[in-house]
Amino acid sequence: MSHRINKYKAKSKRNFDKIAKDYFNTCDGKYSRLMYAGIIEKISQFSFDSVLDVGCGPGEMLSMIIDGNESIQACGIDFSAKMLEKATERLKDKVQLILGDADCLPWPDNYFDLVICNLSFHHFPEPLKVLMEMQRVLKPKGKLIIADPWWSDTKRFIINLCLKSPLNLEGDVKIYSEREFKVLLEQSNFISIEWEKVIDKYCIVSAIAKK
Ligand SMILES: C[S@@+](CC[C@H](N)C(=O)[O-])C[C@H]1O[C@@H](n2cnc3c(N)ncnc32)[C@H](O)[C@@H]1O
């Protein structure tokens, strides 16, 4: 693994291990929470029996999804041990939680009806690798929902420059434009790609797995 990739991942892990205890009082936690309702609204538009949350953090999304619907097979993966501890406290054994990396998902091919990823995607140094893994574990016609920060072109340019600085200690890698999201999803073989700007500085992207 290259030095650059390792560096981003180490920063993300360190940052999320550090803030896990008080996550919902941090900017990350507050911003993540802002997106939950939008994702729940999106996924309530179709039926699914299995879901994977990539970068599940403290497990709040999974908790909302299985609430009143415990027949759903729910799984989460996160590489911050402390965040995963929080998820385990919250979800006990109702959900399969794995300490691991988004770019190497430990599930078989064609396993999930739905994959979600809330505010974690911009932390992945190899986004295409992660999308290909998501494509692999999704069943044919399975659904992918990603929510991530969004900024207009000029702001995004400046923010992305700042993220490359050694002073960025949080491990954010890149904020994507609508076009960049669409290209990445096409390259990883997703179809029916829809991109939507929500609550000012976020976007929700949905796509269907093609096999
Ligand atoms: C901003 S938090 C969002 C957590 C959760 N999705 C939520 O909505 O509350 C980002 C999460 O992504 C995880 N993460 C970042 N890069 C990862 C990677 N390569 N593999 C697994 N988890 C990762 C972090 O550890 C962190 O818990």
The ligand as a MOL file (V3000), in Angstrom:
LIG
                    3D

  0  0  0     0  0            999 V3000
M  V30 BEGIN CTAB
M  V30 COUNTS 27 29 0 0 0
M  V30 BEGIN ATOM
M  V30 1 C -17.9760 10.9100 9.6580 0
M  V30 2 S -17.9640 9.2620 10.2600 0 CHG=1
M  V30 3 C -19.5890 8.7130 9.7450 0
M  V30 4 C -20.0650 7.5570 10.5940 0
M  V30 5 C -21.4550 7.0350 10.2560 0
M  V30 6 N -21.5670 6.6590 8.8610 0
M  V30 7 C -22.5240 8.0380 10.6080 0
M  V30 8 O -23.2550 8.4480 9.7100 0
M  V30 9 O -22.6600 8.3740 11.7910 0 CHG=-1
M  V30 10 C -16.9130 8.4020 9.0970 0
M  V30 11 C -16.6260 6.9520 9.5000 0
M  V30 12 O -15.9620 6.2940 8.4150 0
M  V30 13 C -14.9810 5.4180 8.9600 0
M  V30 14 N -13.9900 5.1470 7.9220 0
M  V30 15 C -13.2260 6.0460 7.2520 0
M  V30 16 N -12.4470 5.4120 6.3590 0
M  V30 17 C -12.7320 4.0820 6.4620 0
M  V30 18 C -12.2530 2.9320 5.7940 0
M  V30 19 N -11.3270 2.9860 4.8370 0
M  V30 20 N -12.7850 1.7250 6.1440 0
M  V30 21 C -13.7160 1.6390 7.1330 0
M  V30 22 N -14.1980 2.7020 7.7920 0
M  V30 23 C -13.7130 3.9110 7.4650 0
M  V30 24 C -14.4410 6.1870 10.1630 0
M  V30 25 O -13.7700 5.3720 11.0720 0
M  V30 26 C -15.7220 6.8110 10.7150 0
M  V30 27 O -16.3390 6.0050 11.6860 0
M  V30 END ATOM
M  V30 BEGIN BOND
M  V30 1 1 1 2
M  V30 2 1 2 3
M  V30 3 1 2 10
M  V30 4 1 3 4
M  V30 5 1 4 5
M  V30 6 1 5 6
M  V30 7 1 5 7
M  V30 8 2 7 8
M  V30 9 1 7 9
M  V30 10 1 10 11
M  V30 11 1 11 12
M  V30 12 1 11 26
M  V30 13 1 12 13
M  V30 14 1 13 14
M  V30 15 1 13 24
M  V30 16 1 14 15
M  V30 17 1 14 23
M  V30 18 2 15 16
M  V30 19 1 16 17
M  V30 20 1 17 18
M  V30 21 2 17 23
M  V30 22 1 18 19
M  V30 23 2 18 20
M  V30 24 1 20 21
M  V30 25 2 21 22
M  V30 26 1 22 23
M  V30 27 1 24 25
M  V30 28 1 24 26
M  V30 29 1 26 27
M  V30 END BOND
M  V30 END CTAB
M  END
